[in-house]
Amino acid sequence: MERAELPGVGLDLVGRALDEVAGRASVSVDGPFVEDRRRQRDPAHARCVAFIRRRLERDGWKVEQEVEIGQGRFRGWIDLLAFDTAAAALLTTEFKSALPDVGAAERQLDWYQRHAVEAAHRFGWRPRSSHALLLLLATEANDLRVRENASPLEIALPGRAVEFAAWLADRSSAAPPRRGLAMVDPYDRHARWLRPTKADGRRPLAPYANYADFMRRTRAGRS
């Protein structure tokens, strides 16, 4: 085994070898975004995605939820894929209740957007343009993460809430950059439901301190 001279190594032999050295073996198989399938059952995620879907549909978008892309172990699920027939515009949205890894979120959104047009064809949609939005729960913790990563986020996600809000409501207005970043509060009743981050100059504090604060207030009966 040490010299790789055996024609094959069965589990029995591996087990005996591990017994000799008092070792333990473990096997882990991780698809790049399969974990998101479990994350989608998170109550904050479910509530916010439902809110985003309602707002998009109210603005006239056709919306599909949890759209599978990729194949085999390289699979992911786009939170919401939206299409406007008149403008032939496609929108990929990914929601995060927290942002522990900014780079991973950027790469995920990029991967989703690259596969979004192919996914759109399954619904009979023929987009001429493709945009993507990373949407964050409106918390002070997420505001802090955005401020800490302001420079790379400005490059990777240059579009902002004000630009996307105007375009989502009226596709005949100027199109925003291909990718953008904004915040959402699922209890927001304003017509412009995309919220700027503090890095974009918003002055009021976010309505929640962090994910735990949002869940605590939700369980307390906020509606």
C-alpha positions in Angstrom: 0.0 0.0 0.0 2.8 2.5 0.9 4.5 1.9 -2.4 1.3 1.9 -4.5 2.2 -1.6 -5.8 -1.1 -3.3 -5.0 -3.4 -3.8 -8.0 -6.4 -2.9 -5.8 -7.2 -2.0 -2.2 -10.5 -3.2 -0.7 -12.2 -1.8 2.3 -11.2 -4.9 4.3 -7.6 -4.2 3.8 -8.0 -0.5 4.5 -9.8 -1.4 7.7 -7.0 -3.7 8.8 -4.3 -1.1 8.0 -6.2 1.5 10.0 -6.5 -0.9 12.9 -2.7 -1.4 12.9 -2.0 2.4 13.2 -5.1 3.1 15.4 -6.4 5.4 12.7 -9.8 6.5 11.6 -11.0 7.3 8.0 -13.7 9.6 6.9 -15.1 10.5 3.5 -16.7 13.8 2.6 -18.3 14.7 -0.7 -19.3 18.4 -1.1 -20.9 19.8 -4.2 -20.1 23.5 -4.7 -23.5 24.9 -3.9 -25.6 21.8 -2.9 -25.5 23.2 0.7 -27.8 25.9 -0.5 -30.6 23.3 -0.8 -30.6 23.0 3.0 -30.1 26.8 3.4 -33.4 27.4 1.5 -35.3 25.8 4.3 -34.0 28.5 6.7 -37.1 30.5 7.9 -35.5 33.9 7.3 -34.4 32.8 3.8 -37.9 31.5 2.9 -39.7 34.6 4.2 -37.4 37.0 2.4 -37.4 35.1 -0.9 -41.2 35.0 -0.8 -41.2 38.8 -0.2 -38.8 39.4 -3.2 -40.9 37.2 -5.4 -44.1 39.1 -4.6 -42.4 42.5 -5.3 -41.0 41.3 -8.6 -44.3 39.9 -9.7 -46.1 43.1 -8.6 -43.7 45.0 -11.0 -44.7 42.7 -13.9 -41.8 40.2 -13.9 -42.4 36.5 -14.6 -40.7 34.6 -11.7 -39.5 31.0 -11.2 -38.1 29.9 -7.8 -35.3 27.5 -6.9 -34.2 27.0 -10.5 -31.8 24.2 -10.8 -28.6 24.6 -12.8 -25.6 22.5 -13.6 -25.5 18.7 -13.4 -24.1 15.8 -11.5 -22.2 17.1 -8.4 -21.9 20.6 -9.9 -25.4 21.7 -9.2 -26.9 24.8 -7.7 -30.3 26.4 -7.2 -31.0 30.0 -8.2 -33.2 31.6 -5.6 -35.3 33.5 -8.1 -35.0 33.8 -11.9 -37.2 36.6 -13.3 -37.9 37.6 -16.9 -39.6 40.6 -18.5 -41.1 39.7 -21.9 -41.3 43.2 -23.3 -37.6 44.1 -22.6 -36.4 40.5 -23.0 -34.5 41.1 -19.8 -33.4 38.3 -17.4 -32.7 38.8 -13.7 -30.9 36.4 -11.4 -31.3 37.0 -7.7 -29.5 35.4 -4.8 -30.5 36.2 -1.2 -28.2 36.0 1.8 -29.4 36.5 5.4 -25.7 36.7 6.4 -22.5 37.3 4.6 -19.7 35.4 6.2 -17.7 34.9 3.0 -17.9 37.8 0.5 -15.7 36.1 -2.1 -17.8 32.9 -2.1 -21.0 35.0 -2.5 -19.5 36.8 -5.5 -18.4 33.6 -7.2 -21.7 32.0 -6.6 -23.7 34.9 -8.1 -21.3 34.9 -11.1 -21.7 31.1 -11.6 -25.5 31.4 -11.4 -25.6 34.3 -13.9 -23.5 32.4 -16.4 -26.0 29.5 -16.3 -29.1 31.6 -16.1 -29.7 32.1 -19.8 -29.6 28.3 -20.4 -32.1 27.8 -17.5 -34.3 30.6 -18.9 -34.7 28.6 -22.2 -36.4 25.8 -20.3 -39.2 28.2 -19.5 -39.4 29.4 -23.1 -37.7 32.7 -22.2 -35.4 34.2 -24.8 -33.4 37.0 -23.0 -31.4 39.6 -24.8 -29.8 41.0 -21.6 -28.9 39.4 -18.3 -28.5 41.1 -14.9 -27.9 39.7 -11.4 -28.6 41.0 -7.9 -27.1 39.9 -4.6 -29.7 40.8 -1.9 -28.9 40.9 1.8 -31.1 40.9 4.8 -31.1 44.5 6.1 -29.0 44.1 9.2 -26.2 46.2 10.8 -24.0 43.1 10.7 -24.4 42.9 6.9 -23.8 46.6 6.6 -20.6 46.1 8.4 -19.5 43.3 6.2 -20.2 45.4 3.1 -18.2 48.4 4.5 -15.3 46.1 5.3 -15.3 44.8 1.7 -16.3 48.0 0.0 -13.5 48.1 -2.7 -13.9 44.5 -4.0 -17.7 44.8 -3.9 -17.7 48.0 -5.9 -15.7 46.1 -8.6 -17.7 42.8 -8.6 -21.1 44.3 -7.9 -21.1 47.9 -9.2 -24.9 48.3 -9.4 -26.7 49.9 -6.5 -30.2 49.8 -5.0 -31.4 53.1 -6.5 -30.4 52.1 -10.1 -31.9 48.6 -9.8 -35.1 49.9 -8.1 -35.9 52.2 -10.9 -35.2 49.6 -13.6 -37.1 46.8 -11.8 -40.2 49.1 -11.7 -39.8 50.3 -15.3 -37.7 48.4 -17.8 -37.8 51.3 -20.3 -35.6 53.3 -17.9 -31.8 53.2 -18.2 -30.5 49.7 -17.5 -28.3 49.3 -14.4 -24.8 47.5 -14.5 -25.0 43.8 -15.1 -24.5 43.0 -11.4 -25.5 44.8 -8.2 -26.0 44.7 -4.5 -28.9 45.9 -2.3 -30.6 45.1 1.0 -34.2 44.0 1.7 -36.5 44.0 4.7 -39.4 41.5 4.2 -41.6 43.8 6.4 -41.0 46.9 4.2 -44.1 48.4 2.8 -42.5 51.1 0.6 -42.9 51.1 -3.1 -39.1 51.2 -3.6 -38.3 48.0 -1.7 -34.6 47.7 -2.5 -32.7 49.4 0.3 -29.2 50.9 -0.1 -26.4 49.8 2.1 -24.6 52.1 4.5 -21.6 52.1 2.0 -23.9 53.7 -0.5 -24.7 56.6 1.8 -27.8 55.4 3.6 -28.0 57.3 7.0 -30.6 55.4 9.1 -29.6 52.3 10.9 -30.7 48.9 9.5 -33.9 47.7 11.1 -32.2 44.6 12.6 -28.9 44.2 14.4 -28.2 40.8 12.9 -29.9 37.5 11.8 -30.7 36.5 15.4 -32.3 39.9 16.0 -34.5 39.5 12.9 -35.6 36.0 14.0 -36.3 37.1 17.5 -38.5 40.0 16.4 -40.2 37.8 13.8 -41.0 35.2 16.4 -42.3 38.0 18.7 -45.1 38.5 16.2 -43.9 41.3 13.8 -46.0 41.2 10.6 
